[in-house]
Amino acid sequence: MGFSVVTSAAGLHRIALARDWLGARAPAEEILIIGASLGAANELARSLAQEKRASFGYHRLTFAQLASALALRAQPRIVATTCRQPLITHIGGNFTSQ
């Protein structure tokens, strides 16, 4: 499935397009709804669930929560890279990256 980017100064226009797209999805399809606030994302998900009578795969996050989750996934690799190199250089070993 591709993706679309919608820009509009009018929030009602963006929400209407999001509702149309989400309305076409299956009730159990995994969907990530990213909102300016968790309340806004929850409101959109609740209204769609009421219309469809069911929803199982709606996950809701704010932009900050998404950024935090992505940063936490990358952090172990960053820490391992920065901590490993000086130690291996110090003991004179060879460093290979996987």
N, C-alpha and C positions, 0 to 999 in steps of 0.2 A: 504494500500500500504506500502511495506517495504521501507527500505532506503539502500543506498550503499555509501561506502566511497571509494574514488579513490585517490591514492597517486601516484605521479610521479614527477620526477625532471623536466620533459619536459612539459611545459605549453601547448604546442600544443596537446599533448596526452590527458591531462585533459579536455581541451576545446572540443576536438573531441568527447570524451565520453559524456560530458554534452550536446553537440548539438544533439547527437543520442538519448539520453534519453528525452530531451525536444521536439525533433521532433516527438516523439511517443505520446506526450500528445495532448489532444484536444485543439483547439484554445481558448476556453473560460474557460479552467481549471485554477484554482487558483494555481499559482506557485510563490515561493519566490526564486529569484536569488540573491545569496550573492557573491559579488566580492571583490577583493582586493581594487578596487577603484570603485566609482560610474560610471565612464566612461567605465570601463571594463564590468560591469554588463549591462549598457545601450547598449553597442556595441553588446553583445551577444543577448540581447532581440530584438534589431533592426534587426539584420541579420536573426533571426528566424521569425520575423514578416513578413519580405520581402519574405521569402521562402513560408510561409504558407498563405500569402496574408491577414492575420488577426490575431490578438491576443488581448484578453480582460483581461486576468487574470494574467499578468506578473507584479510582484512587485519586485523592485530592491533595495537592501541595501548593504552597506559595512559592514564588521565585526564590526566596531566601532558603526555604527548606530544600528545594531542588539543588541549589548551589551547594548547600552544606552536605547533602547526601553524595553528590558527585565528588566533592573535595575529600570526604572521608574514604571513598573508594580509591582515590589516587594517592592518599597520604602514605600508606605502607610502602609503595614503590619509591616515593620520593625519599622517605626516611632511610630505606634500605640502601638506596643509591648514594646518599650523602654520608652515611655511616660506614659503609663497606669500603669505599675507595681509600680513605686515609689509612685504615687498618691494614689493608692488603699491601699498600705502598710501604708502610712501616715495616712489615715483616718480610718484605722482598718477594712475595708470591706473585703469581700471575692472576690477572683479573679477567674473567670472561663474563660477558653479559648474556643472559638467556632471554 
